[in-house]
Amino acid sequence: MDKFMSAAIDEARKGLAEGGIPIGSVLVKNNEIIGRGHNKRVQENNPVIHAEIDCLRNAGRIGVYSNTILYSTLMPCYLCAGASVQFGIKKVIAGEDETFSGAREFMESHGIEVINMNLDECKKLMNEFIEMNPDLWFEDIGEL
């Protein structure tokens, strides 16, 4: 498996261990991870701390984002897709889009190359979480 997606999965597992939603993300520049994050909506009682947002916060201000790649274990939602568009990220790699289809078309319509790795490991992580925590999941995706 891609080492960067593996790092994003590690972040997702960290979030799950903290009692949160298992979604992880890393930001890569020049073949190095410069930011890591995971969904902290539950842990911090903050509706906007999605994995990708946490990752971007942890990367800090880097100036130019067009030469970065954003990895996420789940296809980014419109909030996170919007951040990718806003910062000029040109490539997003998702672990899966089966449990949540996300905002792929939105990102592509703004010139972002989107790759779905369709990983069983990511699907299993999300499916198990959704089965055990349906109310929390549906709150997270705005479908309560």
C-alpha positions in Angstrom: 0.0 0.0 0.0 1.0 3.6 -0.6 3.0 4.8 2.4 1.1 8.1 2.5 -2.3 6.4 2.5 -1.0 4.1 5.2 -0.1 7.2 7.3 -3.6 8.6 6.7 -5.1 5.2 7.9 -2.9 5.5 11.0 -4.5 8.9 11.7 -8.0 7.4 11.2 -7.2 4.7 13.7 -5.9 7.3 16.2 -9.1 9.2 15.9 -11.1 6.1 16.5 -9.0 5.2 19.6 -9.8 8.7 20.9 -13.6 8.0 20.5 -14.0 9.9 17.3 -14.8 9.2 13.7 -12.1 7.2 11.9 -11.1 9.5 9.1 -7.5 10.4 8.6 -5.5 12.7 6.3 -2.0 13.7 5.4 -0.6 16.5 3.2 2.4 15.6 1.1 5.0 17.9 -0.4 8.2 16.8 -2.2 7.4 13.2 -1.2 7.3 14.1 2.5 4.4 14.4 4.9 4.2 18.0 6.1 0.8 17.7 7.9 -1.2 15.0 9.5 -4.7 15.1 11.0 -7.8 13.2 11.9 -11.5 13.9 12.4 -11.8 15.5 15.9 -15.5 16.6 15.7 -16.4 14.5 18.7 -13.2 14.9 20.7 -13.2 18.7 20.5 -17.0 19.2 20.2 -16.3 21.2 17.0 -18.3 20.5 13.9 -15.6 21.8 11.4 -12.6 19.8 12.6 -12.7 17.2 9.8 -9.6 15.2 9.1 -8.5 17.3 6.1 -9.0 20.5 8.0 -7.0 19.2 11.0 -4.3 18.1 8.6 -4.1 21.5 6.9 -4.1 23.3 10.3 -1.2 21.0 11.4 0.7 21.7 8.2 0.6 25.4 9.0 1.0 28.2 6.5 3.1 26.9 3.7 2.4 29.6 1.1 1.9 27.6 -2.1 -0.2 24.4 -2.1 -0.3 23.7 -5.8 2.7 21.3 -5.4 1.0 19.3 -2.6 -1.1 16.1 -2.5 -3.9 15.7 0.0 -4.6 12.1 1.1 -7.8 11.2 2.9 -9.1 7.8 4.0 -12.6 8.9 2.8 -13.6 11.0 -0.2 -13.6 14.6 1.1 -16.9 16.3 1.8 -17.8 19.8 0.4 -16.2 21.5 3.4 -12.8 19.8 2.8 -13.2 19.9 -0.9 -13.7 23.6 -0.6 -10.5 24.0 1.4 -8.7 22.1 -1.3 -10.0 24.4 -4.0 -9.4 27.5 -1.8 -5.7 26.6 -1.3 -5.1 25.5 -4.8 -4.3 21.8 -4.0 -4.1 20.1 -7.4 -4.4 16.4 -6.4 -6.5 14.6 -3.8 -6.2 10.9 -3.2 -9.0 9.2 -1.3 -9.0 5.7 0.3 -12.6 5.1 -0.7 -15.9 6.6 -1.6 -18.3 3.7 -1.1 -19.4 4.7 2.4 -19.6 8.4 1.5 -19.4 9.7 -2.0 -18.2 13.1 -1.0 -17.5 16.0 -3.4 -15.5 14.4 -6.1 -17.3 16.2 -9.0 -17.0 19.5 -7.2 -13.2 19.1 -6.9 -12.8 17.9 -10.5 -14.8 20.8 -11.7 -12.3 23.1 -10.1 -9.3 21.4 -11.7 -8.3 19.0 -8.9 -7.2 15.5 -10.0 -9.1 13.1 -7.8 -8.0 9.5 -7.4 -10.1 6.9 -5.5 -7.9 4.0 -4.3 -11.0 2.0 -3.4 -9.3 0.3 -0.4 -11.0 -2.5 1.4 -9.2 -1.4 4.6 -10.7 2.0 4.5 -14.2 0.7 3.7 -14.0 -1.8 6.6 -12.9 0.8 9.0 -15.8 3.1 8.1 -18.4 0.3 7.8 -17.6 -1.1 11.2 -17.8 2.4 12.7 -21.1 3.2 11.0 -22.6 0.0 12.1 -21.6 0.7 15.8 -22.3 4.4 15.7 -25.1 5.2 13.2 -26.3 8.4 14.9 -22.8 9.8 15.2 -22.1 9.0 11.6 -25.4 10.6 10.3 -24.7 13.7 12.4 -21.2 13.9 10.8 -22.5 13.8 7.3 -25.5 16.1 8.0 -28.2 13.5 7.6 -29.7 13.2 11.1 
